[in-house]
Amino acid sequence: DGGITQSPKYLFRKEGQNVTLSCEQNLNHDAMYWYRQDPGQGLRLIYYSQIVNDFQKGDIAEGYSVSREKKESFPLTVTSAQKNPTAFYLCASSREREGPQFFGPGTRLTVL
Amino acid sequence: EDKVVQSPLSLVVHEGDTVTLNCSYEVTNFRSLLWYKQEKKAPTFLFMLTSSGIEKKSGRLSSILDKKELFSILNITATQTGDSAIYLCAVRFLMETSGSRLTFGEGTQLTVNP
C-alpha cells in the first residue's frame, strides 16, 4: 500500500530532552512538510522540503530541526529549545510543488 | 501578512440540513485554494480550486472559488452524522525564493446531530 507513515503515534518526553519524529512516504513524492496543530487551531508550518538535501523554515521553525537525506524520509527533531512542544504533529507530502498535500496519521507529543 | 479566515468556527446542524462553510483570504501571489476534512487524525483532501467560478463537486460536497472577492465556499447538502469533522481551508501562494507553500485557516468544526 502506498502512503505516508508516522511514528510513533504517541510520544511522551521529559522537559530538556530532544526527540525525533519519523515520517516516511512511498508515494515517490518530491515535496514533504511538517505541521503542528494545537487544540482548536489550524495547521502551522514548521519546515518543508521541495527536494532531497534541501529544506526551508516555515512559520514556527524555532526549536525544531529536520533533515532530508532520502526522498522517502523527512524526520523532525523537537529540541529542548522548543518552549511549548506539546502538540499534534502532522507530516505531509505532495507529488508536485503545487499539487495537493496528503497527510500521515500524525504523532501526538506530550511533554511531562 | 498572508491570512486565511474561516467562518463560522463552529456549526451544529441536524441531519438532512444543508451547510455552507466560508473561507476568505489575503495572500500575495495566490496559486490555489484547497479544502480538507479532518475527522480524528489526518486531514483528507477534498478539493483544489485554481479558477474562479468553476464548481468542483464530489457527491454531496461542492466548492467554488471567487478570486475577485478572495473567498471560497464549501457546500454540503443533505448532511449526515458522518460529515461531522473539522473542515480546513488552505491557500497556496508563491514564495519569492523557495517555491510555494500552504497557509491554513483555523478550521470550521461541524457537528451533525441525528
Interface residues (C-beta under 8 A of the other chain):
Chain A: A31 Y33 Y35 G40 Q41 G42 L43 R44 L45 Y48 Q50 Q56 G58 L90 R97 E98 G99 P100 Q101 F102 F103 G104 P105 G106
Chain B: V4 Q6 R31 S32 L34 K41 A42 P43 T44 F45 M48 L88 A90 R92 M95 S98 G99 S100 R101 L102 T103 F104 G105 E106 G107
